[in-house]
Amino acid sequence: MRYDEYLANGWPIASGPVEGACKNLIGGRMERSGMRWTEAMAEAIVQLRAIYLSRDFDLYWQFHIEQDQRRLYPAVWSVVPK
């Protein structure tokens, strides 16, 4: 990092603001009354949110459906010799 440049522009050079945002946005939601979150479930939600914000959700969802079909109906996707 270019600490001198960041400080001159008034930009934070520590991870505190990012860690604080994570705690408030993610941790706060996971710890609400009645919530039953696991780390894996929270990670899945964060990944879906990132896909949505990158405008790749439609492409991802088509991929997800295809993968589910292959998992649920493997014989349809298998190559059968003639």
PDB file of N, CA, C and O in Angstrom:
ATOM      1  N   MET A   1       0.833  -1.186   0.000  1.00  0.00           N
ATOM      2  CA  MET A   1       0.000   0.000   0.000  1.00  0.00           C
ATOM      3  C   MET A   1       0.877   1.248   0.000  1.00  0.00           C
ATOM      4  O   MET A   1       2.000   1.246   0.505  1.00  0.00           O
ATOM      5  N   ARG A   2       0.349   2.275  -0.560  1.00  0.00           N
ATOM      6  CA  ARG A   2       1.030   3.582  -0.549  1.00  0.00           C
ATOM      7  C   ARG A   2       0.477   4.391   0.624  1.00  0.00           C
ATOM      8  O   ARG A   2      -0.394   5.245   0.458  1.00  0.00           O
ATOM      9  N   TYR A   3       0.999   4.103   1.797  1.00  0.00           N
ATOM     10  CA  TYR A   3       0.459   4.714   3.010  1.00  0.00           C
ATOM     11  C   TYR A   3       0.467   6.237   2.958  1.00  0.00           C
ATOM     12  O   TYR A   3      -0.508   6.874   3.354  1.00  0.00           O
ATOM     13  N   ASP A   4       1.554   6.823   2.474  1.00  0.00           N
ATOM     14  CA  ASP A   4       1.634   8.283   2.425  1.00  0.00           C
ATOM     15  C   ASP A   4       0.539   8.877   1.545  1.00  0.00           C
ATOM     16  O   ASP A   4      -0.062   9.895   1.889  1.00  0.00           O
ATOM     17  N   GLU A   5       0.286   8.234   0.409  1.00  0.00           N
ATOM     18  CA  GLU A   5      -0.756   8.715  -0.507  1.00  0.00           C
ATOM     19  C   GLU A   5      -2.139   8.554   0.122  1.00  0.00           C
ATOM     20  O   GLU A   5      -2.974   9.455   0.041  1.00  0.00           O
ATOM     21  N   TYR A   6      -2.370   7.414   0.740  1.00  0.00           N
ATOM     22  CA  TYR A   6      -3.665   7.168   1.370  1.00  0.00           C
ATOM     23  C   TYR A   6      -3.927   8.165   2.492  1.00  0.00           C
ATOM     24  O   TYR A   6      -5.020   8.721   2.599  1.00  0.00           O
ATOM     25  N   LEU A   7      -2.914   8.385   3.329  1.00  0.00           N
ATOM     26  CA  LEU A   7      -3.064   9.338   4.431  1.00  0.00           C
ATOM     27  C   LEU A   7      -3.294  10.754   3.911  1.00  0.00           C
ATOM     28  O   LEU A   7      -4.103  11.493   4.472  1.00  0.00           O
ATOM     29  N   ALA A   8      -2.591  11.141   2.844  1.00  0.00           N
ATOM     30  CA  ALA A   8      -2.756  12.472   2.260  1.00  0.00           C
ATOM     31  C   ALA A   8      -4.176  12.679   1.738  1.00  0.00           C
ATOM     32  O   ALA A   8      -4.699  13.793   1.779  1.00  0.00           O
ATOM     33  N   ASN A   9      -4.800  11.608   1.246  1.00  0.00           N
ATOM     34  CA  ASN A   9      -6.169  11.687   0.735  1.00  0.00           C
ATOM     35  C   ASN A   9      -7.220  11.475   1.821  1.00  0.00           C
ATOM     36  O   ASN A   9      -8.420  11.573   1.566  1.00  0.00           O
ATOM     37  N   GLY A  10      -6.753  11.182   3.035  1.00  0.00           N
ATOM     38  CA  GLY A  10      -7.698  10.965   4.126  1.00  0.00           C
ATOM     39  C   GLY A  10      -8.348   9.601   4.108  1.00  0.00           C
ATOM     40  O   GLY A  10      -9.381   9.398   4.745  1.00  0.00           O
ATOM     41  N   TRP A  11      -7.757   8.659   3.385  1.00  0.00           N
ATOM     42  CA  TRP A  11      -8.306   7.306   3.299  1.00  0.00           C
ATOM     43  C   TRP A  11      -7.820   6.462   4.465  1.00  0.00           C
ATOM     44  O   TRP A  11      -6.691   6.639   4.924  1.00  0.00           O
ATOM     45  N   PRO A  12      -8.649   5.550   4.952  1.00  0.00           N
ATOM     46  CA  PRO A  12      -8.217   4.698   6.062  1.00  0.00           C
ATOM     47  C   PRO A  12      -7.148   3.708   5.597  1.00  0.00           C
ATOM     48  O   PRO A  12      -7.193   3.201   4.476  1.00  0.00           O
ATOM     49  N   ILE A  13      -6.191   3.446   6.480  1.00  0.00           N
ATOM     50  CA  ILE A  13      -5.139   2.484   6.139  1.00  0.00           C
ATOM     51  C   ILE A  13      -5.209   1.252   7.031  1.00  0.00           C
ATOM     52  O   ILE A  13      -4.356   0.369   6.939  1.00  0.00           O
ATOM     53  N   ALA A  14      -6.199   1.189   7.876  1.00  0.00           N
ATOM     54  CA  ALA A  14      -6.349   0.046   8.773  1.00  0.00           C
ATOM     55  C   ALA A  14      -7.551  -0.783   8.345  1.00  0.00           C
ATOM     56  O   ALA A  14      -8.376  -0.330   7.551  1.00  0.00           O
ATOM     57  N   SER A  15      -7.646  -1.989   8.870  1.00  0.00           N
ATOM     58  CA  SER A  15      -8.763  -2.862   8.522  1.00  0.00           C
ATOM     59  C   SER A  15      -9.964  -2.632   9.435  1.00  0.00           C
ATOM     60  O   SER A  15     -11.011  -3.251   9.247  1.00  0.00           O
ATOM     61  N   GLY A  16      -9.823  -1.755  10.413  1.00  0.00           N
ATOM     62  CA  GLY A  16     -10.901  -1.501  11.369  1.00  0.00           C
ATOM     63  C   GLY A  16     -12.233  -1.146  10.739  1.00  0.00           C
ATOM     64  O   GLY A  16     -13.250  -1.724  11.122  1.00  0.00           O
ATOM     65  N   PRO A  17     -12.277  -0.211   9.776  1.00  0.00           N
ATOM     66  CA  PRO A  17     -13.564   0.126   9.159  1.00  0.00           C
ATOM     67  C   PRO A  17     -14.214  -1.064   8.444  1.00  0.00           C
ATOM     68  O   PRO A  17     -15.431  -1.235   8.501  1.00  0.00           O
ATOM     69  N   VAL A  18     -13.410  -1.872   7.782  1.00  0.00           N
ATOM     70  CA  VAL A  18     -13.953  -3.041   7.078  1.00  0.00           C
ATOM     71  C   VAL A  18     -14.457  -4.067   8.083  1.00  0.00           C
ATOM     72  O   VAL A  18     -15.547  -4.617   7.927  1.00  0.00           O
ATOM     73  N   GLU A  19     -13.661  -4.322   9.114  1.00  0.00           N
ATOM     74  CA  GLU A  19     -14.074  -5.281  10.135  1.00  0.00           C
ATOM     75  C   GLU A  19     -15.338  -4.811  10.849  1.00  0.00           C
ATOM     76  O   GLU A  19     -16.214  -5.617  11.162  1.00  0.00           O
ATOM     77  N   GLY A  20     -15.431  -3.508  11.104  1.00  0.00           N
ATOM     78  CA  GLY A  20     -16.622  -2.962  11.743  1.00  0.00           C
ATOM     79  C   GLY A  20     -17.855  -3.123  10.871  1.00  0.00           C
ATOM     80  O   GLY A  20     -18.931  -3.465  11.361  1.00  0.00           O
ATOM     81  N   ALA A  21     -17.695  -2.875   9.576  1.00  0.00           N
ATOM     82  CA  ALA A  21     -18.821  -3.037   8.648  1.00  0.00           C
ATOM     83  C   ALA A  21     -19.268  -4.489   8.597  1.00  0.00           C
ATOM     84  O   ALA A  21     -20.467  -4.770   8.596  1.00  0.00           O
ATOM     85  N   CYS A  22     -18.319  -5.410   8.556  1.00  0.00           N
ATOM     86  CA  CYS A  22     -18.664  -6.843   8.544  1.00  0.00           C
ATOM     87  C   CYS A  22     -19.425  -7.220   9.807  1.00  0.00           C
ATOM     88  O   CYS A  22     -20.421  -7.942   9.754  1.00  0.00           O
ATOM     89  N   LYS A  23     -18.949  -6.727  10.933  1.00  0.00           N
ATOM     90  CA  LYS A  23     -19.605  -7.047  12.204  1.00  0.00           C
ATOM     91  C   LYS A  23     -21.038  -6.524  12.219  1.00  0.00           C
ATOM     92  O   LYS A  23     -21.955  -7.224  12.650  1.00  0.00           O
ATOM     93  N   ASN A  24     -21.227  -5.295  11.750  1.00  0.00           N
ATOM     94  CA  ASN A  24     -22.564  -4.698  11.767  1.00  0.00           C
ATOM     95  C   ASN A  24     -23.492  -5.307  10.728  1.00  0.00           C
ATOM     96  O   ASN A  24     -24.650  -5.597  11.029  1.00  0.00           O
ATOM     97  N   LEU A  25     -23.005  -5.502   9.521  1.00  0.00           N
ATOM     98  CA  LEU A  25     -23.867  -5.977   8.439  1.00  0.00           C
ATOM     99  C   LEU A  25     -24.131  -7.471   8.496  1.00  0.00           C
ATOM    100  O   LEU A  25     -25.258  -7.917   8.284  1.00  0.00           O
ATOM    101  N   ILE A  26     -23.103  -8.233   8.778  1.00  0.00           N
ATOM    102  CA  ILE A  26     -23.238  -9.688   8.740  1.00  0.00           C
ATOM    103  C   ILE A  26     -23.449 -10.256  10.137  1.00  0.00           C
ATOM    104  O   ILE A  26     -24.403 -10.997  10.375  1.00  0.00           O
ATOM    105  N   GLY A  27     -22.564  -9.909  11.051  1.00  0.00           N
ATOM    106  CA  GLY A  27     -22.664 -10.436  12.407  1.00  0.00           C
ATOM    107  C   GLY A  27     -23.970 -10.072  13.082  1.00  0.00           C
ATOM    108  O   GLY A  27     -24.585 -10.906  13.746  1.00  0.00           O
ATOM    109  N   GLY A  28     -24.397  -8.827  12.914  1.00  0.00           N
ATOM    110  CA  GLY A  28     -25.645  -8.385  13.515  1.00  0.00           C
ATOM    111  C   GLY A  28     -26.844  -9.171  13.026  1.00  0.00           C
ATOM    112  O   GLY A  28     -27.749  -9.469  13.805  1.00  0.00           O
ATOM    113  N   ARG A  29     -26.863  -9.506  11.767  1.00  0.00           N
ATOM    114  CA  ARG A  29     -27.980 -10.276  11.212  1.00  0.00           C
ATOM    115  C   ARG A  29     -27.958 -11.719  11.695  1.00  0.00           C
ATOM    116  O   ARG A  29     -29.005 -12.327  11.917  1.00  0.00           O
ATOM    117  N   MET A  30     -26.763 -12.256  11.855  1.00  0.00           N
ATOM    118  CA  MET A  30     -26.651 -13.654  12.280  1.00  0.00           C
ATOM    119  C   MET A  30     -27.008 -13.836  13.749  1.00  0.00           C
ATOM    120  O   MET A  30     -27.384 -14.932  14.163  1.00  0.00           O
ATOM    121  N   GLU A  31     -26.896 -12.784  14.533  1.00  0.00           N
ATOM    122  CA  GLU A  31     -27.081 -12.906  15.973  1.00  0.00           C
ATOM    123  C   GLU A  31     -28.427 -12.380  16.463  1.00  0.00           C
ATOM    124  O   GLU A  31     -28.626 -12.235  17.669  1.00  0.00           O
ATOM    125  N   ARG A  32     -29.348 -12.095  15.556  1.00  0.00           N
ATOM    126  CA  ARG A  32     -30.668 -11.628  15.978  1.00  0.00           C
ATOM    127  C   ARG A  32     -31.413 -12.746  16.702  1.00  0.00           C
ATOM    128  O   ARG A  32     -31.095 -13.926  16.554  1.00  0.00           O
ATOM    129  N   SER A  33     -32.386 -12.353  17.468  1.00  0.00           N
ATOM    130  CA  SER A  33     -33.181 -13.312  18.221  1.00  0.00           C
ATOM    131  C   SER A  33     -33.864 -14.304  17.285  1.00  0.00           C
ATOM    132  O   SER A  33     -34.493 -13.913  16.301  1.00  0.00           O
ATOM    133  N   GLY A  34     -33.734 -15.574  17.596  1.00  0.00           N
ATOM    134  CA  GLY A  34     -34.381 -16.621  16.815  1.00  0.00           C
ATOM    135  C   GLY A  34     -33.627 -17.063  15.581  1.00  0.00           C
ATOM    136  O   GLY A  34     -34.081 -17.969  14.882  1.00  0.00           O
ATOM    137  N   MET A  35     -32.492 -16.457  15.291  1.00  0.00           N
ATOM    138  CA  MET A  35     -31.722 -16.825  14.102  1.00  0.00           C
ATOM    139  C   MET A  35     -30.999 -18.151  14.325  1.00  0.00           C
ATOM    140  O   MET A  35     -30.511 -18.422  15.422  1.00  0.00           O
ATOM    141  N   ARG A  36     -30.936 -18.955  13.302  1.00  0.00           N
ATOM    142  CA  ARG A  36     -30.263 -20.249  13.367  1.00  0.00           C
ATOM    143  C   ARG A  36     -29.235 -20.351  12.245  1.00  0.00           C
ATOM    144  O   ARG A  36     -29.295 -21.263  11.421  1.00  0.00           O
ATOM    145  N   TRP A  37     -28.301 -19.419  12.216  1.00  0.00           N
ATOM    146  CA  TRP A  37     -27.293 -19.372  11.161  1.00  0.00           C
ATOM    147  C   TRP A  37     -26.097 -20.244  11.506  1.00  0.00           C
ATOM    148  O   TRP A  37     -25.705 -20.370  12.666  1.00  0.00           O
ATOM    149  N   THR A  38     -25.535 -20.836  10.479  1.00  0.00           N
ATOM    150  CA  THR A  38     -24.228 -21.476  10.609  1.00  0.00           C
ATOM    151  C   THR A  38     -23.272 -20.665   9.743  1.00  0.00           C
ATOM    152  O   THR A  38     -23.701 -19.855   8.921  1.00  0.00           O
ATOM    153  N   GLU A  39     -21.989 -20.887   9.930  1.00  0.00           N
ATOM    154  CA  GLU A  39     -21.016 -20.168   9.109  1.00  0.00           C
ATOM    155  C   GLU A  39     -21.194 -20.502   7.631  1.00  0.00           C
ATOM    156  O   GLU A  39     -21.083 -19.623   6.776  1.00  0.00           O
ATOM    157  N   ALA A  40     -21.470 -21.770   7.328  1.00  0.00           N
ATOM    158  CA  ALA A  40     -21.649 -22.186   5.930  1.00  0.00           C
ATOM    159  C   ALA A  40     -22.855 -21.486   5.303  1.00  0.00           C
ATOM    160  O   ALA A  40     -22.795 -21.059   4.150  1.00  0.00           O
ATOM    161  N   MET A  41     -23.948 -21.368   6.059  1.00  0.00           N
ATOM    162  CA  MET A  41     -25.142 -20.696   5.532  1.00  0.00           C
ATOM    163  C   MET A  41     -24.868 -19.215   5.296  1.00  0.00           C
ATOM    164  O   MET A  41     -25.288 -18.652   4.285  1.00  0.00           O
ATOM    165  N   ALA A  42     -24.169 -18.594   6.225  1.00  0.00           N
ATOM    166  CA  ALA A  42     -23.838 -17.177   6.075  1.00  0.00           C
ATOM    167  C   ALA A  42     -22.938 -16.967   4.866  1.00  0.00           C
ATOM    168  O   ALA A  42     -23.124 -16.013   4.111  1.00  0.00           O
ATOM    169  N   GLU A  43     -21.968 -17.846   4.680  1.00  0.00           N
ATOM    170  CA  GLU A  43     -21.062 -17.743   3.528  1.00  0.00           C
ATOM    171  C   GLU A  43     -21.842 -17.862   2.224  1.00  0.00           C
ATOM    172  O   GLU A  43     -21.563 -17.139   1.267  1.00  0.00           O
ATOM    173  N   ALA A  44     -22.816 -18.765   2.178  1.00  0.00           N
ATOM    174  CA  ALA A  44     -23.632 -18.932   0.974  1.00  0.00           C
ATOM    175  C   ALA A  44     -24.406 -17.654   0.657  1.00  0.00           C
ATOM    176  O   ALA A  44     -24.498 -17.257  -0.505  1.00  0.00           O
ATOM    177  N   ILE A  45     -24.958 -17.013   1.674  1.00  0.00           N
ATOM    178  CA  ILE A  45     -25.707 -15.773   1.469  1.00  0.00           C
ATOM    179  C   ILE A  45     -24.784 -14.660   0.977  1.00  0.00           C
ATOM    180  O   ILE A  45     -25.152 -13.901   0.081  1.00  0.00           O
ATOM    181  N   VAL A  46     -23.600 -14.560   1.553  1.00  0.00           N
ATOM    182  CA  VAL A  46     -22.635 -13.538   1.125  1.00  0.00           C
ATOM    183  C   VAL A  46     -22.245 -13.766  -0.334  1.00  0.00           C
ATOM    184  O   VAL A  46     -22.138 -12.812  -1.104  1.00  0.00           O
ATOM    185  N   GLN A  47     -22.033 -15.024  -0.713  1.00  0.00           N
ATOM    186  CA  GLN A  47     -21.672 -15.320  -2.101  1.00  0.00           C
ATOM    187  C   GLN A  47     -22.815 -14.991  -3.058  1.00  0.00           C
ATOM    188  O   GLN A  47     -22.583 -14.425  -4.126  1.00  0.00           O
ATOM    189  N   LEU A  48     -24.044 -15.338  -2.684  1.00  0.00           N
ATOM    190  CA  LEU A  48     -25.188 -14.994  -3.531  1.00  0.00           C
ATOM    191  C   LEU A  48     -25.336 -13.482  -3.678  1.00  0.00           C
ATOM    192  O   LEU A  48     -25.652 -12.984  -4.758  1.00  0.00           O
ATOM    193  N   ARG A  49     -25.109 -12.768  -2.603  1.00  0.00           N
ATOM    194  CA  ARG A  49     -25.195 -11.298  -2.653  1.00  0.00           C
ATOM    195  C   ARG A  49     -24.145 -10.728  -3.599  1.00  0.00           C
ATOM    196  O   ARG A  49     -24.424  -9.802  -4.362  1.00  0.00           O
ATOM    197  N   ALA A  50     -22.936 -11.286  -3.546  1.00  0.00           N
ATOM    198  CA  ALA A  50     -21.868 -10.825  -4.442  1.00  0.00           C
ATOM    199  C   ALA A  50     -22.219 -11.117  -5.897  1.00  0.00           C
ATOM    200  O   ALA A  50     -21.973 -10.288  -6.773  1.00  0.00           O
ATOM    201  N   ILE A  51     -22.792 -12.291  -6.158  1.00  0.00           N
ATOM    202  CA  ILE A  51     -23.204 -12.646  -7.521  1.00  0.00           C
ATOM    203  C   ILE A  51     -24.287 -11.682  -8.005  1.00  0.00           C
ATOM    204  O   ILE A  51     -24.256 -11.226  -9.148  1.00  0.00           O
ATOM    205  N   TYR A  52     -25.230 -11.380  -7.137  1.00  0.00           N
ATOM    206  CA  TYR A  52     -26.310 -10.460  -7.487  1.00  0.00           C
ATOM    207  C   TYR A  52     -25.771  -9.061  -7.794  1.00  0.00           C
ATOM    208  O   TYR A  52     -26.148  -8.449  -8.794  1.00  0.00           O
ATOM    209  N   LEU A  53     -24.891  -8.564  -6.931  1.00  0.00           N
ATOM    210  CA  LEU A  53     -24.351  -7.218  -7.117  1.00  0.00           C
ATOM    211  C   LEU A  53     -23.461  -7.111  -8.349  1.00  0.00           C
ATOM    212  O   LEU A  53     -23.319  -6.027  -8.915  1.00  0.00           O
ATOM    213  N   SER A  54     -22.859  -8.222  -8.773  1.00  0.00           N
ATOM    214  CA  SER A  54     -22.016  -8.197  -9.971  1.00  0.00           C
ATOM    215  C   SER A  54     -22.845  -8.383 -11.246  1.00  0.00           C
ATOM    216  O   SER A  54     -22.304  -8.440 -12.350  1.00  0.00           O
ATOM    217  N   ARG A  55     -24.166  -8.476 -11.071  1.00  0.00           N
ATOM    218  CA  ARG A  55     -25.109  -8.651 -12.188  1.00  0.00           C
ATOM    219  C   ARG A  55     -24.904  -9.965 -12.938  1.00  0.00           C
ATOM    220  O   ARG A  55     -25.194 -10.060 -14.131  1.00  0.00           O
ATOM    221  N   ASP A  56     -24.406 -10.968 -12.237  1.00  0.00           N
ATOM    222  CA  ASP A  56     -24.209 -12.289 -12.826  1.00  0.00           C
ATOM    223  C   ASP A  56     -25.235 -13.299 -12.335  1.00  0.00           C
ATOM    224  O   ASP A  56     -25.085 -14.497 -12.573  1.00  0.00           O
ATOM    225  N   PHE A  57     -26.278 -12.831 -11.651  1.00  0.00           N
ATOM    226  CA  PHE A  57     -27.200 -13.765 -11.022  1.00  0.00           C
ATOM    227  C   PHE A  57     -27.915 -14.655 -12.031  1.00  0.00           C
ATOM    228  O   PHE A  57     -28.030 -15.858 -11.799  1.00  0.00           O
ATOM    229  N   ASP A  58     -28.397 -14.108 -13.140  1.00  0.00           N
ATOM    230  CA  ASP A  58     -29.123 -14.921 -14.120  1.00  0.00           C
ATOM    231  C   ASP A  58     -28.231 -16.016 -14.691  1.00  0.00           C
ATOM    232  O   ASP A  58     -28.658 -17.162 -14.829  1.00  0.00           O
ATOM    233  N   LEU A  59     -27.004 -15.667 -15.020  1.00  0.00           N
ATOM    234  CA  LEU A  59     -26.055 -16.649 -15.533  1.00  0.00           C
ATOM    235  C   LEU A  59     -25.759 -17.711 -14.479  1.00  0.00           C
ATOM    236  O   LEU A  59     -25.729 -18.903 -14.782  1.00  0.00           O
ATOM    237  N   TYR A  60     -25.541 -17.273 -13.236  1.00  0.00           N
ATOM    238  CA  TYR A  60     -25.277 -18.217 -12.151  1.00  0.00           C
ATOM    239  C   TYR A  60     -26.473 -19.140 -11.939  1.00  0.00           C
ATOM    240  O   TYR A  60     -26.304 -20.348 -11.770  1.00  0.00           O
ATOM    241  N   TRP A  61     -27.678 -18.577 -11.947  1.00  0.00           N
ATOM    242  CA  TRP A  61     -28.857 -19.384 -11.652  1.00  0.00           C
ATOM    243  C   TRP A  61     -29.047 -20.481 -12.700  1.00  0.00           C
ATOM    244  O   TRP A  61     -29.423 -21.602 -12.358  1.00  0.00           O
ATOM    245  N   GLN A  62     -28.793 -20.172 -13.964  1.00  0.00           N
ATOM    246  CA  GLN A  62     -28.881 -21.190 -15.010  1.00  0.00           C
ATOM    247  C   GLN A  62     -27.862 -22.296 -14.747  1.00  0.00           C
ATOM    248  O   GLN A  62     -28.184 -23.478 -14.870  1.00  0.00           O
ATOM    249  N   PHE A  63     -26.645 -21.922 -14.388  1.00  0.00           N
ATOM    250  CA  PHE A  63     -25.606 -22.896 -14.043  1.00  0.00           C
ATOM    251  C   PHE A  63     -26.050 -23.750 -12.852  1.00  0.00           C
ATOM    252  O   PHE A  63     -25.863 -24.967 -12.860  1.00  0.00           O
ATOM    253  N   HIS A  64     -26.632 -23.125 -11.840  1.00  0.00           N
ATOM    254  CA  HIS A  64     -27.089 -23.821 -10.637  1.00  0.00           C
ATOM    255  C   HIS A  64     -28.155 -24.860 -10.987  1.00  0.00           C
ATOM    256  O   HIS A  64     -28.111 -25.990 -10.499  1.00  0.00           O
ATOM    257  N   ILE A  65     -29.104 -24.476 -11.826  1.00  0.00           N
ATOM    258  CA  ILE A  65     -30.160 -25.407 -12.233  1.00  0.00           C
ATOM    259  C   ILE A  65     -29.563 -26.594 -12.981  1.00  0.00           C
ATOM    260  O   ILE A  65     -29.934 -27.739 -12.723  1.00  0.00           O
ATOM    261  N   GLU A  66     -28.642 -26.329 -13.905  1.00  0.00           N
ATOM    262  CA  GLU A  66     -28.004 -27.416 -14.653  1.00  0.00           C
ATOM    263  C   GLU A  66     -27.252 -28.363 -13.727  1.00  0.00           C
ATOM    264  O   GLU A  66     -27.317 -29.580 -13.897  1.00  0.00           O
ATOM    265  N   GLN A  67     -26.544 -27.815 -12.753  1.00  0.00           N
ATOM    266  CA  GLN A  67     -25.806 -28.660 -11.813  1.00  0.00           C
ATOM    267  C   GLN A  67     -26.758 -29.497 -10.963  1.00  0.00           C
ATOM    268  O   GLN A  67     -26.480 -30.666 -10.694  1.00  0.00           O
ATOM    269  N   ASP A  68     -27.867 -28.916 -10.542  1.00  0.00           N
ATOM    270  CA  ASP A  68     -28.862 -29.671  -9.781  1.00  0.00           C
ATOM    271  C   ASP A  68     -29.446 -30.802 -10.622  1.00  0.00           C
ATOM    272  O   ASP A  68     -29.630 -31.915 -10.129  1.00  0.00           O
ATOM    273  N   GLN A  69     -29.735 -30.519 -11.879  1.00  0.00           N
ATOM    274  CA  GLN A  69     -30.275 -31.557 -12.759  1.00  0.00           C
ATOM    275  C   GLN A  69     -29.288 -32.710 -12.913  1.00  0.00           C
ATOM    276  O   GLN A  69     -29.684 -33.875 -12.889  1.00  0.00           O
ATOM    277  N   ARG A  70     -28.021 -32.395 -13.070  1.00  0.00           N
ATOM    278  CA  ARG A  70     -27.000 -33.439 -13.200  1.00  0.00           C
ATOM    279  C   ARG A  70     -26.875 -34.255 -11.916  1.00  0.00           C
ATOM    280  O   ARG A  70     -26.652 -35.465 -11.959  1.00  0.00           O
ATOM    281  N   ARG A  71     -27.020 -33.583 -10.777  1.00  0.00           N
ATOM    282  CA  ARG A  71     -26.911 -34.286  -9.497  1.00  0.00           C
ATOM    283  C   ARG A  71     -28.133 -35.171  -9.262  1.00  0.00           C
ATOM    284  O   ARG A  71     -27.999 -36.303  -8.797  1.00  0.00           O
ATOM    285  N   LEU A  72     -29.321 -34.661  -9.579  1.00  0.00           N
ATOM    286  CA  LEU A  72     -30.550 -35.397  -9.314  1.00  0.00           C
ATOM    287  C   LEU A  72     -30.835 -36.493 -10.336  1.00  0.00           C
ATOM    288  O   LEU A  72     -31.421 -37.522 -10.001  1.00  0.00           O
ATOM    289  N   TYR A  73     -30.423 -36.275 -11.573  1.00  0.00           N
ATOM    290  CA  TYR A  73     -30.720 -37.223 -12.649  1.00  0.00           C
ATOM    291  C   TYR A  73     -29.454 -37.562 -13.423  1.00  0.00           C
ATOM    292  O   TYR A  73     -29.348 -37.218 -14.600  1.00  0.00           O
ATOM    293  N   PRO A  74     -28.488 -38.229 -12.791  1.00  0.00           N
ATOM    294  CA  PRO A  74     -27.197 -38.469 -13.449  1.00  0.00           C
ATOM    295  C   PRO A  74     -27.297 -39.343 -14.695  1.00  0.00           C
ATOM    296  O   PRO A  74     -26.487 -39.189 -15.609  1.00  0.00           O
ATOM    297  N   ALA A  75     -28.261 -40.251 -14.761  1.00  0.00           N
ATOM    298  CA  ALA A  75     -28.359 -41.147 -15.913  1.00  0.00           C
ATOM    299  C   ALA A  75     -28.658 -40.382 -17.195  1.00  0.00           C
ATOM    300  O   ALA A  75     -28.192 -40.770 -18.267  1.00  0.00           O
ATOM    301  N   VAL A  76     -29.415 -39.319 -17.102  1.00  0.00           N
ATOM    302  CA  VAL A  76     -29.762 -38.518 -18.278  1.00  0.00           C
ATOM    303  C   VAL A  76     -28.516 -37.872 -18.864  1.00  0.00           C
ATOM    304  O   VAL A  76     -28.431 -37.685 -20.077  1.00  0.00           O
ATOM    305  N   TRP A  77     -27.543 -37.528 -18.014  1.00  0.00           N
ATOM    306  CA  TRP A  77     -26.343 -36.827 -18.441  1.00  0.00           C
ATOM    307  C   TRP A  77     -25.202 -37.780 -18.769  1.00  0.00           C
ATOM    308  O   TRP A  77     -24.145 -37.337 -19.218  1.00  0.00           O
ATOM    309  N   SER A  78     -25.390 -39.071 -18.556  1.00  0.00           N
ATOM    310  CA  SER A  78     -24.322 -40.035 -18.822  1.00  0.00           C
ATOM    311  C   SER A  78     -24.236 -40.342 -20.308  1.00  0.00           C
ATOM    312  O   SER A  78     -25.229 -40.293 -21.032  1.00  0.00           O
ATOM    313  N   VAL A  79     -23.031 -40.659 -20.739  1.00  0.00           N
ATOM    314  CA  VAL A  79     -22.831 -41.074 -22.126  1.00  0.00           C
ATOM    315  C   VAL A  79     -23.065 -42.578 -22.182  1.00  0.00           C
ATOM    316  O   VAL A  79     -22.427 -43.352 -21.469  1.00  0.00           O
ATOM    317  N   VAL A  80     -23.988 -42.968 -23.039  1.00  0.00           N
ATOM    318  CA  VAL A  80     -24.322 -44.388 -23.172  1.00  0.00           C
ATOM    319  C   VAL A  80     -23.782 -44.872 -24.504  1.00  0.00           C
ATOM    320  O   VAL A  80     -24.124 -44.309 -25.544  1.00  0.00           O
ATOM    321  N   PRO A  81     -22.926 -45.928 -24.498  1.00  0.00           N
ATOM    322  CA  PRO A  81     -22.407 -46.434 -25.773  1.00  0.00           C
ATOM    323  C   PRO A  81     -23.522 -47.024 -26.619  1.00  0.00           C
ATOM    324  O   PRO A  81     -24.498 -47.562 -26.095  1.00  0.00           O
ATOM    325  N   LYS A  82     -23.367 -46.918 -27.937  1.00  0.00           N
ATOM    326  CA  LYS A  82     -24.384 -47.444 -28.863  1.00  0.00           C
ATOM    327  C   LYS A  82     -24.282 -48.936 -28.993  1.00  0.00           C
ATOM    328  O   LYS A  82     -25.058 -49.546 -29.730  1.00  0.00           O
TER     329      LYS A  82
END
